[in-house]
């Protein structure tokens, strides 16, 4: 492969691809499942942080003037 050419998403060597090209080379169903998994982890983290905040809320500090 010439030095200045850009490898395509269907290139045989994964080492020659960029991250975006590797992502595009994955089947659509795999990309959807991976993306939904990341969204589920993010949603669980948000929910868990809210629950922990309610359970372990900090006591208000006394104002010192």
Buried (B, 14 or more C-beta within 10 A) or exposed (E): EEEEEEBEEEBEEEEBBEEEBBEBBEEEEEEEEEEEEEEEEEEEEEEEEEEEEEEEEEEEEEEEE
